[in-house]
Amino acid sequence: MTTTTPPNVLRTAFQRSVANYWNAERDPVNLRLGEIDDLYHHHYGLGAYDPSVLAGPEDTRDERIIAELHRLETAQADVLLDHLGAVAPADRLLDAGSGRGGSSIMANRRFGCEVDGVSISEYQVDFANEQARSRGVADKVRFHFRNMLDTGLETASRRAVWTNETTMYVDLVEAFAEFSRVLVPGGRYVCITGCSNDVMGLRSKAVSRIDEHYTCNIHPRSQYFKALAANNLVPINVVDLTADTIPYWELRAESSVATGIEDPFLTAYKEGSFHYLLIVADKI
Ligand code: SAH
């Protein structure tokens, strides 16, 4: 991949507001957790938390909660990587919407492969490239200021593509067309996302509040499968992770790094208007 930036990375007013959001974002919920071991995530956690973090000395309680939230977020990325299938050191992967780069760094660490991450936030791209440099993996893990709808990557160059909580920022048909294009035949796409529940009709108030908070556009569950089918991506695994992410949100609500969006997430998940889904599909 060349390092020149194609023109028109930001094509719409919507994309410019998303980029502005991530360029300005300095939330402690992301930075303080990332500082623990220099893996910076912009996604949520999975699994049960250790209840002992809430007990014990009051003066270190918040630190314990923050370390536990970070452990759950790293566990989430591990679950995603578990579903990428066999990846060899010679393979190349795409992290579409790569944030500050944590999942890409983990993928390289696990598989020894090359990873290209794309984000429409120049700030994040610089931050993530600095992480790759300081870890000595910049020859294999590279981040680019690119639009995931037009990555500039070679056709059929990727063993796997993933999106970790980024598809709510794009049109699914356009995004999956691009992922399908860059995947090798038999290559794998893995998505972790929040989606609204069509069974309950139009989006709930809680889901609308999440959209407003992040300047995103949460898609209904049905849209994912229509857009996959329309782009030769055939699901092999669908896992409802909702029950597994609720403890993370309950713990986060108890922490000093809560951002105020915890209640809408917990309400949406518990009322059933929103799911946390993992989707795995193969390119045919
Ligand atoms: N996947 C990362 C970051 C998730 S946050 C993680 O798990 O940590 C959402 C990310 O999507 C941000 O990095 C944002 O810049 C990116 N994004 C949103 N729209 C995009 C687009 N059209 N093209 C590329 N990246 C996009």
Residues whose N, C-alpha, C, O or C-beta is under 5 A from the ligand:
A	BS01	SAH	V18 W22 Y40 H41 H42 H43 G97 S98 G99 V118 S119 I120 S121 R146 N147 M148 L149 N164 E165 T166 Y169
